[in-house]
């Protein structure tokens, strides 16, 4: 069976500088895009969540049907996961009155449970071995929870603890740099990857709020629509560039991350 899996193309991209750039941009779009649809466009949190959840379900179905990594499908799914993850946390906080301390803890425990089940079932959390539908299911559930957890943790830091957008960008950016340094000196690649994946969410959200929010709220006042469109344009350009690169085969167990 392992020999058959080794011939299947990995369903997720290489972890490169382009990967982290698009991931960060996607998290920013998730923050500013959700805010624009729910607030500026007047759809409200519930309607925005319902619409984007349906779109996410369609994107996930399309992603799961592929036999290899297709850049535009994968990153469309990530952007939609970012929006839905943001909305889930916002609804819990703003509509249901759930404390950010509570939601952060609950999402952290839920993510830990998914990782535990994933490892117990598959024996690995490596993203270089997403070669079965079951592993891909674990992968996308973990991705959704990282966005929800990152949103809650980011809001907890910048709003509930009063750090603000500028300090939030500085703190989360420093943590991400520290994780990159730790990976470079031999830290566990799987652990550092998933921690970095979580941290890019509050970093991207803080950056999005800094750029889009009005100056009286500590932002630069570019607006949610303009910020979302510019970042989406950059994502499209990067994904289009990646689409020109031929896919590579990723045999199971080839890498540790």
MISE-173242 format. One record per atom (N, C-alpha, C): residue in one letter; x, y, z negated. Coordinates in pm, whole numbers, plus 32768, in hexadecimal, padded with zeros to 4 digits. Each point is the difference from the previous one (the first is absolute). Layout:
// residues N
AXYZ/...
END
This chain:
// residues 257
X80537F878000/X7FAD80798000/X8055807D8000/X806E7FFF7FB4/X805780757FFB/X803E801B8088/X80187F96804E/X803780148085/X7F9F8046805B/X7F7D7FDF7FF0/X7F9A80438051/X7FF580917FD9/X7FFE801B7F7E/X7FF680897FD1/X807680538030/X80757FBF8008/X807780488029/X7FF98033808E/X7FA27FC98050/X7FF3802C808A/X7F96806F800F/X7FBB80217F92/X7F9880658005/X803C80887FE5/X7FD98061804F/X803480877FEB/X7FCA803C7F7F/X805480417FB5/X7FD780417F85/X7F99806C801F/X7F9C800F7FA8/X7F91805A801A/X8016808E7FCB/X8072801A7FC2/X801C80857FCA/X808480338038/X801580847FFF/X807780398041/X807F7FEE7FAF/X806F80158045/X808280067FBE/X800280757F9E/X80417FEE7F8E/X800B806C7F9D/X807880558025/X7FE6806A8049/X8067805B8030/X7FDF808D7FD2/X805380608027/X7FE4808B7FE0/X7F7C802C803F/X7FE47FCF807A/X7F8280218043/X7F897FC97FB1/X800F7F887FC9/X7F967FC47FAF/X7FDC805C7F8B/X8066802B7FB4/X7FE680547F8C/X7FCD808A8028/X802D80338071/X7FD08082802F/X7F6B7FF9801F/X7FD87F99804B/X7F727FF38023/X7FAD7FE27F84/X80357FAF7FA5/X7FB77FE27F84/X7FE7807F7FB1/X806580557FF2/X7FF1807D7FB5/X7F9C805C8045/X800A800B8084/X7FA28053804B/X7F727FCB7FF2/X7FF27F7B8000/X7F7B7FC37FF4/X7FC1801F7F79/X80527FFD7F96/X7FCB801E7F7C/X7FD380917FF7/X804A80588041/X7FDA808E8001/X7F7D80138049/X7FF27FBE8074/X7F838008804C/X7F8D7FC57FAF/X801B7F957FB6/X7F997FC67FAC/X7FCA80647F9B/X805980507FC7/X7FD880657F9E/X7FB880748042/X8040803F8063/X7FC68077803F/X7F887FDD8057/X80067F8C8044/X7F917FD78055/X7F847FE27FAE/X80117FB97F92/X7F8F7FE27FA8/X7FC480807FC7/X8057805C7FD5/X7FCF807F7FCA/X7FB4804F806A/X80338000807B/X7FBE804C806B/X7F767FC8801E/X7FF67F7C800E/X7F807FC38021/X7F9C800F7F8E/X802E7FE87F85/X7FA480037F8E/X7FD7808D7FD7/X805F805F8008/X7FE680877FCE/X7FE980638072/X806480148054/X7FF780678067/X7F977FE0806A/X7FF77F818029/X7F9D7FD98064/X7F777FE57FC0/X7FFB7FFF7F7D/X7F827FF47FB9/X7FC17F767FFF/X804E7F97801C/X7FC77F7A8002/X7FE87FC97F74/X804F802F7FA0/X7FF47FCB7F7A/X80527F817FEF/X80207FE17F84/X80577F8E7FE4/X7FC27F7B8029/X7F7E7FEE7FE1/X7FBF7F80801E/X7FF87FE58095/X7FD78065804D/X7FF47FEE8091/X80887FEC8040/X8063804E7FD5/X80887FF08034/X80357F747FE5/X7FE97FCF7F86/X802E7F7A7FDD/X7FBA7F968054/X7F7C800F8013/X7FB47F9D804D/X80307FFB8091/X80118076803E/X802A8005808C/X808C7FC68012/X805C802D7FAC/X808A7FD1800F/X800F7F6E7FD9/X7FAD7FCE7FA5/X80047F737FDB/X7FD47FA98076/X7F9A802C804A/X7FD47FB78076/X806E8001806B/X803E80758014/X806F80088060/X80747FA77FD5/X801C7FFE7F7E/X806C7FAD7FCC/X7FE27F6C8017/X7F847FD77FE9/X7FDA7F758016/X80177FD88092/X7FDC805C805C/X80177FE4808D/X80937FF88022/X8050805C7FC9/X80908000801A/X80417F827FC7/X7FD67FD87F88/X80377F877FC3/X7FDE7F838052/X7F857FFB8032/X7FD77F8F8053/X80567FF9807D/X80188074803C/X805480058078/X80907FD87FE0/X803380327F8E/X80877FDF7FD5/X800F7F697FE6/X7F9F7FC57FBE/X80087F727FDD/X7FF97FA6807B/X7FC48031806C/X7FF47FB0807A/X80817FFB8051/X805A805D7FE5/X807D8003804D/X805C7F8E7FD8/X80557FD6805C/X80627F987FE3/X808B803A7FE6/X800A8083800A/X808080427FE8/X7FE6808D7FCF/X806880447FDA/X7FF7808C7FD5/X7FE6805A8077/X7F9080497FFA/X7FDD80628067/X800080897FBC/X80618056801F/X8012807B7FB2/X7F8280547FEE/X7FB5801D806A/X7F90805D7FF1/X7F907FC47FAB/X7FEC7F7C8009/X7F987FC07FAF/X802B7FFE7F6D/X807C7FDA7FE8/X80327FF97F77/X7FF880897FBB/X803280688042/X800680827FBE/X7F7780447FFA/X7FA67FE3805D/X7F76802E7FF3/X7FC27FC67F82/X80197F817FE9/X7FCD7FBE7F88/X803980407F81/X8081801E8001/X803F803E7F8C/X7FC3808A7FE3/X7FEB80508069/X7FC580857FEC/X7F747FF37FC3/X7FB07FA38033/X7F797FEE7FCC/X80027FC97F72/X805E7FA67FE2/X80107FD07F76/X802280757FA4/X8054805B8031/X802680747FB1/X7F8780567FDD/X7FAB80188064/X7F8980527FE9/X7FA07FBB7F9F/X7FE77F7F8017/X7FA37FB67FAA/X80387FF47F72/X80807FE37FF3/X803D7FF77F7C/X7FF580837FB3/X8014806F8048/X7FF180847FC3/X7F7180177FD1/X7FA07FDD8054/X7F7480177FDF/X7FD07FAB7F8B/X80307F847FF8/X7FD97FAA7F91/X8029803F7F7B/X807C802F7FFA/X803080407F85/X7FB680817FE4/X7FE880518068/X7FBA807F7FED/X7F717FEB7FCE/X7FBC7F9B8035/X7F777FE47FD3/X7FFF7FD57F6E/X805F7FAA7FDB/X80087FD57F74/X801780777FA3/X8056805B802C/X802480727FAA/X7F96806D8002/X7FDB802D8079/X7FA98074800C/X7F6C7FE17FF1/X7FD57F8B802D/X7F717FDF7FFD/X7FD87FAD7F87/X80587FA47FD9/X7FDE7FA57F93/X804380257F7C/X805780648003/X803D80307F86/X80667FA37FC1/X80397FA5804F/X80647FA47FCA/X8084804A7FEE/X803B7FF37F8B/X807F80427FE3/X806D7FCF805E/X8057805A802A/X80717FDB8055/X805F7FA17FB6/X8007800B7F7E/X80517FA27FB2/X7FC87F73800E/X7F7A7FF67FFC/X7FBF7F7E800A/X800E7FC8808D/X7FE080528066/X80057FCE808A/X808E7FD98028/X8063804D7FD3/X808B7FDC801D/X80237F797FC3/X7FD87FEB7F84/X801A7F807FBE/X7FB77F8C8041/X7F8380168025/X7FB17F96803E/X80397FD98088/X802180658052/X80397FE28084/X80887FBB7FF4/X804F80287F9C/X80827FC07FEA/X7FEE7F6C7FDC/X7FA07FE47FA9/X7FE57F757FD9/X7FCA7FAF8076/X7FA7803F8050/X7FC87FBB8074/X806D7FDF8066/X805B805F8016/X806E7FE7805E/X805C7F927FCC/X801D80017F7D/X80527F977FC5/X7FBE7F788010/X7F7B7FFA7FF1/X7FB77F82800F/X80087FCD8090/X7FF5805C8062/X800B7FD8808C/X808B7FCB801D/X806680447FCF/X80897FD18015/X80157F767FBF/X7FC87FED7F8A/X800E7F807FBB/X7FBD7F908050/X7F87801B8031/X7FB87F9B8050/X80487FE68083/X8032806A803E/X804A7FF3807F/X807C7FA97FED/X804E801D7F97/X807A7FB47FE8/X7FE27F707FD9/X7F997FEC7FAE/X7FDD7F797FD6/X7FD27FAB8077/X7FBF80418060/X7FCC7FB78073/X80697FEB806C/X80508068801B/X805C7FFD8071/X80947FF27FDA/X8020801B7F81/X808B7FF47FD5/X805A8072802B/X7FC5806C8035/X804E8074802C/X7FA58079800B/X803B80757FEA/X7FBA807F8018/X8042804C8072/X80537FBA804A/X804B8040806B/X7FA6802D8072/X8013807B802F/X7FB380308072/X803D7FD38083/X80707FBA7FFB/X803D7FCB8079/X7FCF7F73801E/X7F997FD57FB8/X7FCA7F7B8016/X7F6780038007/X7FC7806B8037/X7F6F800B800F/X7FDB7FBA8082/X7FFA7F7C7FFB/X7FEE7FB18079/X7F857FA67FFA/X7FAD80107F99/X7F827FB77FF7/X7F9380637FD8/X7F847FDC801B/X7F9180597FDC/X7FF2800F7F6A/X801D7F957FB5/X7FF6800A7F6F/X806580637FC9/X807B7FF98031/X806580607FD3/X7FDA808E802B/X7FC8800D8076/X7FD98084802E/X7F8C80367FAC/X7FA67FA77FD5/X7F95802B7FA8/X803580367F7C/X805F7FB67FC3/X804080307F86/X804580868019/X8043800A8071/X804B80798022/X7FA6807A8005/X7F917FF78048/X7FA98076800F/X7FB680217F7F/X7FDE7F9B7FB0/X7FC3801C7F7F/X8063804A7FA6/X807E7FD48003/X806780457FB3/X8014808F8032/X7FFF80138083/X801080858039/X7F91805D7FD1/X7F837FD18005/X7F8F80527FD3/X801180287F6E/X80297FA27FAC/X8011801E7F72/X8076805D7FE7/X806A7FF78053/X8070805E7FEE/X7FD3808F801D/X7FA880108064/X7FCF8086801F/X7FA580347F90/X7FA87FAB7FCD/X7FA880287F93/X805180217F83/X80627FA87FE0/X805580187F8B/X8054807E8013/X803A80108075/X80518077801A/X7FB080807FF6/X7F827FFC8031/X7FAA80757FF6/X7FE280227F6F/X7FDA7F997FB3/X7FE080177F72/X807A80327FB3/X80747FC08016/X807A80287FBA/X802A808C8028/X7FF280218080/X80248086802F/X7FA7806B7FC5/X7F7C7FE68000/X7FA280607FC5/X8017800C7F69/X80217F907FC2/X801D80047F70/X8076805C7FE3/X80677FF58052/X807980517FEA/X7FEB80928023/X7FC8801A8076/X7FF8808B802F/X7F8A804D7FC6/X7F937FBA7FDD/X7F8980457FCE/X7FED7FED7F6A/X7FEE7F837FD6/X7FE47FE77F71/X8074802A7FA7/X807B7FE6802E/X807580267FB0/X8034808A8026/X7FC4803E8064/X801F808B8022/X808780198040/X80397F9E8045/X80838015803D/X7FF8805A807B/X7F907FFE8045/X7FF280548078/X803B7FBD807B/X7FE3803B8076/X80287FC3807E/X809780068015/X803D80747FE4/X8090800F8017/X80517F9D7FAD/X7FE07FFB7F80/X80497FA57FA7/X7FE27F6F8022/X7F837FE8802D/X7FDC7F788027/X80537FCF8075/X801180568066/X80547FDC8072/X808F7FE57FD3/X803480557FA7/X80887FF07FD0/X80127F7F7FB1/X7FA37FE47FA4/X800D7F8A7FAB/X7FF37F7F8051/X7F967FF78050/X7FEA7F84804C/X806A7FF0806D/X802F806D8038/X806D7FF88061/X807F7FCC7FC0/X801A802C7F85/X80767FD27FB7/X7FF77F6C7FDF/X7F887FD37FD7/X7FEC7F727FE2/X80167FAC807E/X7FCC80308071/X80127FB6807D/X80947FF88027/X8048806E7FEE/X80908000801E/X804A7FA17FA3/X7FD87FFB7F82/X803F7FA67FA0/X7FE87F6D8026/X7F887FE28031/X7FE27F78802D/X80557FDB807A/X8012805F805C/X80547FE88075/X80907FE57FD6/X802E804D7F9E/X80887FED7FCD/X800E7F787FBD/X7F9B7FDB7FB0/X80027F7E7FBC/X80037F8E8065/X7FB1800E8069/X80017F988069/X80887FF88042/X803F80728012/X808280028042/X806E7FBF7FB0/X7FF27FFD7F7B/X80697FC57FAC/X7FDB7F737FD3/X7F977FC6803F/X7FE57F737FE8/X7F887FDD7FAD/X7FA880617FE3/X7F887FE07FB5/X7FA57FA58052/X7FA57FBB7FBD/X7FA77FA38043/X7FB480458071/X800C7FD0807B/X7FC480458073/X7F677FFE7FFF/X7FC57F937FD0/X7F6E7FF87FFD/X7FC880627F99/X803D80027F88/X7FD2805A7F97/X800F80928029/X807580258036/X8017808B8026/X7FA580298074/X7FE37FA4805B/X7FA68022806F/X7F7580237FCA/X7FC87FAA7FAD/X7F7680197FD3/X7FF780787FA3/X806780167FAE/X800180797FAE/X8006807D8057/X80547FFC8068/X80098071805C/X7F7D8014804A/X7FBE7F938024/X7F80800A8048/X7F9880477FA9/X80017FE27F7E/X7FA380427FA5/X802380947FF1/X8081801D7FED/X802B80897FE4/X7FEA805D8077/X800A7FCC807B/X7FE880578074/X7F7280368003/X7FA37FB97FBF/X7F7680327FFF/X7FF280827FB2/X802780077F80/X7FF780817FBB/X805C806A803B/X80727FD78039/X805880618040/X7FBB803E8079/X7FC47FAD8054/X7FB980348075/X7F8880537FD9/X7FB87FD67F97/X7F8C804C7FD3/X802980897FC9/X806A80027FB1/X8031807F7FC9/X802D805D8071/X80447FC78064/X802C804F8072/X7F888035804E/X7F9B7FAA8015/X7F89802C8047/X7FB7806F7FB7/X7FF17FF27F7D/X7FBE80687FB1/X805280817FFF/X80837FF47FF8/X805680758001/X7FEE804F8082/X7FF97FB9806F/X7FF280428082/X7F7380358018/X7F9A7FB67FD5/X7F78801F8029/X7FB180577F9E/X801C7FF57F81/X7FB080497F9E/X801B80978003/X7F9C804B7FD7/X800C80927FFE/X806C802D7F9F/X80368076801A/X806F80327FAD/X7FD880137F6E/X7F8280227FE7/X7FD780147F76/X7FFD7F7D7FB1/X80027F908047/X80047F7D7FBF/X808B7FC28003/X8063804E802A/X80897FD08001/X802F7FC78083/X7FAD800A806A/X80267FCB8082/X8034806D805C/X801D7FDA807D/X8033805E8063/X7F928035805B/X7F877FC87FF6/X7F8E80378045/X7FF37FE08094/X803F7F938030/X7FF47FDE808E/X7F7A7FC08022/X7FBB7FCE7F9C/X7F7C7FC48017/X80077F6B801B/X7F957FB97FDE/X7FFE7F6F8012/X7FFA7FD78093/X7FB4804B8050/X7FF37FDC808E/X8085800E8049/X804280727FEE/X807F80198046/X806B7F9D7FD3/X80097FEA7F7C/X80647FA37FCC/X7FE87F738034/X7F837FD47FFF/X7FE07F79802F/X80207FF08094/X7FDD80648051/X80167FF78091/X80957FFC8022/X804F80547FBC/X80908002801A/X80407F7A7FDA/X7FDC7FCD7F8C/X803B7F827FD3/X7FD07F8C8057/X7F828002802B/X7FCE7F988059/X804A80038085/X801D80778032/X8048800C807E/X808B7FC27FF6/X804280177F8E/X80857FC77FEB/X7FF77F687FF6/X7F997FCE7FBA/X7FED7F707FF5/X7FEC7FC1808A/X7FAB803F8050/X7FE67FCC8087/X80807FFD8052/X805080687FF6/X807D8006804C/X805F7F917FD3/X800D7FEB7F7E/X80597F997FCD/X7FCF7F748025/X7F7D7FEA7FF2/X7FC87F7D8021/X800F7FE48096/X7FEB80668054/X80117FEF808F/X808F7FDA8021/X805F803D7FBA/X808D7FDE8015/X801C7F707FD7/X7FC97FD67F8C/X80157F777FD1/X7FC07F9B805E/X7F9480278042/X7FBB7FA4805A/X80557FDE807A/X80638052801C/X80577FE68072/X806D7F9B7FE0/X80107FE37F7D/X80677FA17FD6/X7FC87F738006/X80427FA18044/X7FCD7F77800A/X7FF57FC17F76/X7F967FAF7FE6/X7FF17FBE7F7F/X806D7F9A7FE8/X80267FEE7F83/X80667F9D7FDB/X7FBF7F927FAF/X803A7F878008/X7FCB7F917FB2/X803B80047F74/X7FAB7FE37F9E/X802A80047F74/X7FEA7F777FC1/X805F7FA4800B/X7FED7F7D7FC3/X7FED800B7F6B/X7FAB7FAA7FCA/X7FE480007F6F/X807F7FE17FB3/X8015804C7F97/X80727FE97FA9/X8082803A8035/X7FF8804B806D/X807A80368039/X803A806E7FAA/X7FA7804D7FBE/X802E80727FB1/X7FC87FF67F73/X803E804D7FA6/X7FD37FFB7F77/X7F9980677FDF/X7FEF806A8052/X7FA2806B7FDC/X7F767FE58035/
END
